[in-house]
Amino acid sequence: MGIEVGFLGLVLLALDIWAILNVVQSGASMGGKVIWILLILVFPLLGFVIWLFAGPRGSKAR
């Protein structure tokens, strides 16, 4: 069971890093970026899910 939990933790870490990079590249204000990054860092799973549905999109999406 430990290996599966560790693997899922690594997947979540990779997704959070991807989300943070997208926030940094987005057109959101600096304050908005800070809030999104803090949300993702403090609540990794919940923050990622909220960002996925409601977060600012990267510059490539435009």
TORPA-4810 file (N, C-alpha, C, O; in nm, 3 decimals):
<nodes>
NODE_1_0.081_-0.119_0.000_0.000_0.000_0.000_0.086_0.126_0.000_0.045_0.228_-0.056_M
NODE_2_0.202_0.122_0.060_0.289_0.238_0.067_0.337_0.286_-0.068_0.348_0.406_-0.092_G
NODE_3_0.366_0.193_-0.158_0.416_0.230_-0.291_0.308_0.301_-0.371_0.337_0.398_-0.441_I
NODE_4_0.183_0.253_-0.361_0.075_0.316_-0.435_0.050_0.458_-0.385_0.028_0.549_-0.465_E
NODE_5_0.053_0.476_-0.254_0.032_0.608_-0.197_0.146_0.701_-0.238_0.121_0.817_-0.271_V
NODE_6_0.269_0.652_-0.237_0.383_0.732_-0.280_0.373_0.772_-0.425_0.405_0.885_-0.461_G
NODE_7_0.328_0.679_-0.510_0.312_0.708_-0.653_0.204_0.813_-0.674_0.223_0.906_-0.753_F
NODE_8_0.092_0.800_-0.603_-0.015_0.899_-0.616_0.031_1.037_-0.566_-0.009_1.139_-0.621_L
NODE_9_0.115_1.038_-0.463_0.171_1.164_-0.415_0.259_1.229_-0.520_0.255_1.351_-0.537_G
NODE_10_0.339_1.149_-0.589_0.424_1.204_-0.696_0.340_1.257_-0.812_0.373_1.361_-0.870_L
NODE_11_0.233_1.186_-0.846_0.144_1.233_-0.952_0.081_1.366_-0.913_0.075_1.459_-0.993_V
NODE_12_0.033_1.375_-0.788_-0.026_1.500_-0.741_0.076_1.613_-0.741_0.044_1.725_-0.779_L
NODE_13_0.199_1.585_-0.700_0.305_1.685_-0.703_0.329_1.735_-0.845_0.342_1.855_-0.867_L
NODE_14_0.335_1.644_-0.940_0.357_1.682_-1.081_0.240_1.767_-1.132_0.262_1.866_-1.202_A
NODE_15_0.117_1.730_-1.097_0.000_1.808_-1.141_0.000_1.946_-1.078_-0.035_2.044_-1.143_L
NODE_16_0.039_1.955_-0.951_0.044_2.085_-0.884_0.151_2.174_-0.946_0.128_2.294_-0.965_D
NODE_17_0.265_2.118_-0.978_0.371_2.197_-1.044_0.323_2.246_-1.180_0.347_2.361_-1.216_I
NODE_18_0.254_2.160_-1.254_0.199_2.197_-1.385_0.098_2.311_-1.369_0.097_2.406_-1.447_W
NODE_19_0.012_2.301_-1.267_-0.089_2.405_-1.243_-0.021_2.537_-1.207_-0.061_2.642_-1.257_A
NODE_20_0.080_2.532_-1.121_0.149_2.655_-1.081_0.218_2.720_-1.201_0.214_2.842_-1.216_I
NODE_21_0.280_2.640_-1.285_0.344_2.696_-1.405_0.241_2.762_-1.496_0.268_2.867_-1.555_L
NODE_22_0.123_2.702_-1.508_0.017_2.762_-1.589_-0.034_2.891_-1.527_-0.066_2.986_-1.599_N
NODE_23_-0.042_2.896_-1.396_-0.084_3.019_-1.329_0.017_3.130_-1.356_-0.021_3.242_-1.388_V
NODE_24_0.146_3.099_-1.344_0.251_3.198_-1.367_0.245_3.251_-1.510_0.271_3.369_-1.533_V
NODE_25_0.213_3.165_-1.607_0.208_3.206_-1.747_0.076_3.272_-1.786_0.063_3.321_-1.898_Q
NODE_26_-0.020_3.273_-1.695_-0.151_3.328_-1.728_-0.148_3.480_-1.732_-0.049_3.543_-1.693_S
NODE_27_-0.255_3.536_-1.779_-0.267_3.681_-1.786_-0.330_3.741_-1.661_-0.369_3.858_-1.662_G
NODE_28_-0.342_3.665_-1.554_-0.402_3.713_-1.430_-0.313_3.820_-1.366_-0.193_3.828_-1.394_A
NODE_29_-0.374_3.899_-1.281_-0.297_4.001_-1.209_-0.199_3.934_-1.114_-0.214_3.815_-1.082_S
NODE_30_-0.100_4.008_-1.068_0.000_3.952_-0.976_-0.067_3.903_-0.848_-0.032_3.796_-0.797_M
NODE_31_-0.161_3.979_-0.796_-0.232_3.938_-0.676_-0.310_3.810_-0.698_-0.313_3.722_-0.612_G
NODE_32_-0.374_3.799_-0.813_-0.449_3.678_-0.847_-0.359_3.557_-0.858_-0.393_3.448_-0.813_G
NODE_33_-0.242_3.577_-0.917_-0.146_3.468_-0.930_-0.100_3.419_-0.793_-0.091_3.299_-0.769_K
NODE_34_-0.072_3.514_-0.704_-0.027_3.478_-0.569_-0.134_3.397_-0.497_-0.104_3.297_-0.433_V
NODE_35_-0.258_3.441_-0.507_-0.368_3.370_-0.441_-0.384_3.230_-0.496_-0.401_3.135_-0.419_I
NODE_36_-0.379_3.215_-0.628_-0.392_3.082_-0.688_-0.278_2.990_-0.646_-0.300_2.874_-0.614_W
NODE_37_-0.156_3.043_-0.647_-0.040_2.961_-0.609_-0.050_2.920_-0.463_-0.022_2.805_-0.429_I
NODE_38_-0.090_3.012_-0.375_-0.106_2.977_-0.234_-0.215_2.871_-0.215_-0.198_2.779_-0.135_L
NODE_39_-0.324_2.883_-0.289_-0.432_2.784_-0.280_-0.382_2.646_-0.320_-0.412_2.547_-0.254_L
NODE_40_-0.306_2.640_-0.427_-0.253_2.511_-0.474_-0.150_2.455_-0.377_-0.146_2.334_-0.355_I
NODE_41_-0.067_2.541_-0.317_0.035_2.494_-0.225_-0.023_2.450_-0.090_0.021_2.350_-0.033_L
NODE_42_-0.120_2.524_-0.039_-0.176_2.493_0.093_-0.271_2.374_0.087_-0.272_2.292_0.178_V
NODE_43_-0.350_2.364_-0.019_-0.445_2.254_-0.038_-0.414_2.186_-0.171_-0.482_2.212_-0.270_F
NODE_44_-0.314_2.099_-0.175_-0.268_2.045_-0.304_-0.378_1.979_-0.389_-0.390_2.012_-0.508_P
NODE_45_-0.456_1.891_-0.335_-0.558_1.823_-0.415_-0.676_1.915_-0.443_-0.717_1.931_-0.558_L
NODE_46_-0.731_1.974_-0.340_-0.846_2.063_-0.356_-0.809_2.185_-0.439_-0.886_2.227_-0.526_L
NODE_47_-0.692_2.243_-0.413_-0.648_2.359_-0.489_-0.633_2.327_-0.638_-0.670_2.408_-0.723_G
NODE_48_-0.578_2.208_-0.668_-0.564_2.169_-0.808_-0.699_2.153_-0.876_-0.718_2.199_-0.988_F
NODE_49_-0.793_2.089_-0.808_-0.926_2.067_-0.867_-0.997_2.200_-0.890_-1.058_2.221_-0.995_V
NODE_50_-0.989_2.290_-0.792_-1.051_2.422_-0.809_-0.985_2.497_-0.924_-1.053_2.558_-1.006_I
NODE_51_-0.851_2.493_-0.929_-0.781_2.560_-1.038_-0.821_2.501_-1.174_-0.839_2.574_-1.271_W
NODE_52_-0.836_2.369_-1.179_-0.870_2.301_-1.304_-1.001_2.353_-1.362_-1.014_2.368_-1.484_L
NODE_53_-1.098_2.380_-1.275_-1.229_2.424_-1.322_-1.246_2.576_-1.327_-1.323_2.626_-1.408_F
NODE_54_-1.175_2.650_-1.241_-1.203_2.793_-1.231_-1.079_2.882_-1.242_-1.091_3.004_-1.238_A
NODE_55_-0.962_2.823_-1.256_-0.840_2.903_-1.255_-0.811_2.974_-1.384_-0.871_2.946_-1.488_G
NODE_56_-0.717_3.067_-1.377_-0.677_3.139_-1.498_-0.604_3.045_-1.594_-0.532_2.955_-1.550_P
NODE_57_-0.621_3.065_-1.719_-0.557_2.980_-1.820_-0.425_3.042_-1.864_-0.406_3.163_-1.858_R
NODE_58_-0.335_2.957_-1.909_-0.205_3.003_-1.956_-0.218_3.081_-2.085_-0.324_3.080_-2.149_G
NODE_59_-0.112_3.149_-2.123_-0.114_3.231_-2.243_-0.130_3.149_-2.370_-0.174_3.201_-2.472_S
NODE_60_-0.093_3.021_-2.365_-0.104_2.934_-2.483_-0.251_2.903_-2.516_-0.282_2.872_-2.631_K
NODE_61_-0.339_2.909_-2.417_-0.480_2.875_-2.438_-0.553_2.984_-2.513_-0.664_2.962_-2.563_A
NODE_62_-0.494_3.100_-2.522_-0.563_3.212_-2.588_-0.534_3.216_-2.734_-0.583_3.303_-2.805_R
</nodes>
